[in-house]
Amino acid sequence: MSTEARILARRKPDARPSALIGPNAVLQAVEVMEARLGHAGTLAILADAQIDMLPSGEHMIPEVQALRLHRWLALHEPMGCLDIAEEAGARTADYIIGHRIPVPAASLLRHLPAMLAAPLLMAAIGKHAWTFVGAGVFTPHGAWRFTIDRSAADDSVPPPESLFLWYAAVFTRLYRQLVAGDCVCRMLEGRAACSEARDYAITRLPA
């Protein structure tokens, strides 16, 4: 890794109070990293990300930990980080379904037609969006589209693309498990490359 890349990732210390997010944003990613990169490779990334101890899973964590993890994962594994982010996002959604959504609510969503389940799920996600976007802004546009904007989050370094892909993977799994099995969430084109906002659309794959 170049010296320039290391300096870029460490510039401007995070002096401001950090927003909080759920610990699985880090825990699930580390599990995937261990499986794909091995223990030594994972430890190297954690060290660069200044994560000396993994979250217990019982409390919210400063979002800067997840931002640093994605940043350094992208620097160490510029191609592999995308697959890792996708799998980590799917695992995070599985955790949410298994531990954060009441069983009766999940059962209701699964038995409703997609046109009714989707608005209910999006509304629930909107109420708890702070737990995964942290200092970012989550804006739903109906039941099948949304925007995540980090332009006001004052990130010391713009988040890597893998973080935005992680969001899409979380939504894909949530919608597939609770709305319809053929749902997929994708980022839409149109934003400038330097933009810290992404637009997403959830669609259903053709039969």
Residue, then its C-alpha position, 0 to 999 in steps of 0.5 A: m500500500s502506498t504511503e499516500a494512501r495511508i496518509l489519506a486514510r488517516r488525515k483529519p482525526d475524528a475530533r467531533p462526537s461520533a454518531l452511533i450505529g449498530p455493532n453488526a456493521v462491524l461484527q458481520a464484516v469481520e466475520v466475512m473478512e476472517a473467512r475470506l482473508g484469513h486471521a492475519g489479513t483481518l488483523a492487519i486491516l483492524a489495526d489500520a482501522q484503529i479497532d483494538m477490540l471488537p464490539s461486544g454486540e450488546h451496545m451501539i458503537p461509534e460509526v467511525q469504527a465502521l467507516r474506518l473498517h470499510r476505508w481500510l478494507a477498500l485500501h487493502e482489498p480494492m476488488g475483494c472489498l465489494d464481495i465482502a461488503e455484500e456478504a456482510g450486508a446480507r448477514t447484517a440483515d439476517y441478524i436484524i430479522g432474527h433479533r430485532i424484528p418481532v416474530p409476529a411482525a415478520s410473519l405478518l410481512r411475509h404473508l402480506p402481498a408485496m404491495l402492502a408489505a413493502p410500505l410497512l417495511m420501509a416505514a419501519i426502516g425509516k424509524h430506525a434508520w439512524t442505527f445504520v446511517g449514523a450521521g448520514v441522512f436516510t430519505p425514503h421515496g415511497a416503498w421502493r426507492f430511497t436515498i442515503d446522503r452523507s454529504a452533511a456528515d463531515d466525514s474526514v475522508p469520503p466513504p468507499e463505494s463498498l459502504f454504499l454497496w453494503y447498504a444495498a445488500v442489507f436492503t436486498r436481503l430484508y426485502r427478499q426475506l420479508v416482502a418477496g423473494d425476487c427483490v433486489c436493491r441496486m444503486l442508481e446511476g446519475r450522481a457525480a462520482c464525487s458525490e457522497a449521496r447515493d440513490y437506490a431502487i428496489t425492483r423485482l427480478p423478471a420471472 
